[in-house]
Amino acid sequence: MKPGDVSNMIVVGNNYTFFRLNAHVPAGKVKLEDVKKDLRTDLQKRKYDQLRSSLDKRLRKTAKVEVL
């Protein structure tokens, strides 16, 4: 397929689908300077989510619910 081409109809179980190739980018190496900012942001977000999840688990483990 070439970029912009649309596939024929594909049957997957009870579903029908098509796909279009937007672009093909061959695998390659990227310089650290080019991805450093995005990588740092992703790692900070992952750490934040892990800390939040662990706090949630600890709070639920020791939570006491009272019905008034």
C-alpha positions as a Python dict, from the first residue, in 0.01 Angstrom:
ca = {
    (1, 'M'): (0, 0, 0),
    (2, 'K'): (102, 359, -58),
    (3, 'P'): (25, 649, 177),
    (4, 'G'): (-338, 754, 131),
    (5, 'D'): (-452, 414, -3),
    (6, 'V'): (-763, 255, 152),
    (7, 'S'): (-789, -120, 203),
    (8, 'N'): (-1066, -344, 81),
    (9, 'M'): (-1342, -435, 327),
    (10, 'I'): (-1214, -670, 598),
    (11, 'V'): (-1450, -899, 792),
    (12, 'V'): (-1354, -962, 1154),
    (13, 'G'): (-1616, -1178, 1324),
    (14, 'N'): (-1944, -985, 1299),
    (15, 'N'): (-1768, -658, 1217),
    (16, 'Y'): (-1661, -496, 892),
    (17, 'T'): (-1369, -257, 878),
    (18, 'F'): (-1144, -61, 644),
    (19, 'F'): (-810, 99, 705),
    (20, 'R'): (-612, 375, 538),
    (21, 'L'): (-235, 407, 541),
    (22, 'N'): (-148, 762, 650),
    (23, 'A'): (228, 721, 630),
    (24, 'H'): (500, 464, 668),
    (25, 'V'): (797, 571, 877),
    (26, 'P'): (1077, 316, 879),
    (27, 'A'): (1238, 233, 1212),
    (28, 'G'): (1536, 443, 1303),
    (29, 'K'): (1722, 615, 1581),
    (30, 'V'): (1621, 949, 1728),
    (31, 'K'): (1858, 1182, 1908),
    (32, 'L'): (1801, 1221, 2282),
    (33, 'E'): (1779, 1599, 2246),
    (34, 'D'): (1480, 1557, 2014),
    (35, 'V'): (1276, 1348, 2261),
    (36, 'K'): (1416, 1458, 2596),
    (37, 'K'): (1131, 1700, 2682),
    (38, 'D'): (853, 1454, 2590),
    (39, 'L'): (1033, 1169, 2767),
    (40, 'R'): (1069, 1373, 3086),
    (41, 'T'): (701, 1471, 3076),
    (42, 'D'): (591, 1110, 3022),
    (43, 'L'): (808, 982, 3307),
    (44, 'Q'): (680, 1251, 3546),
    (45, 'K'): (321, 1169, 3456),
    (46, 'R'): (383, 796, 3506),
    (47, 'K'): (543, 858, 3847),
    (48, 'Y'): (253, 1086, 3948),
    (49, 'D'): (-1, 820, 3845),
    (50, 'Q'): (188, 548, 4037),
    (51, 'L'): (204, 759, 4354),
    (52, 'R'): (-163, 847, 4326),
    (53, 'S'): (-259, 483, 4270),
    (54, 'S'): (-56, 360, 4567),
    (55, 'L'): (-206, 630, 4792),
    (56, 'D'): (-555, 530, 4678),
    (57, 'K'): (-483, 163, 4760),
    (58, 'R'): (-351, 251, 5107),
    (59, 'L'): (-649, 474, 5184),
    (60, 'R'): (-899, 212, 5071),
    (61, 'K'): (-721, -56, 5272),
    (62, 'T'): (-757, 136, 5598),
    (63, 'A'): (-1084, 318, 5525),
    (64, 'K'): (-1373, 292, 5767),
    (65, 'V'): (-1718, 366, 5628),
    (66, 'E'): (-1991, 485, 5865),
    (67, 'V'): (-2354, 520, 5768),
    (68, 'L'): (-2526, 813, 5938),
}
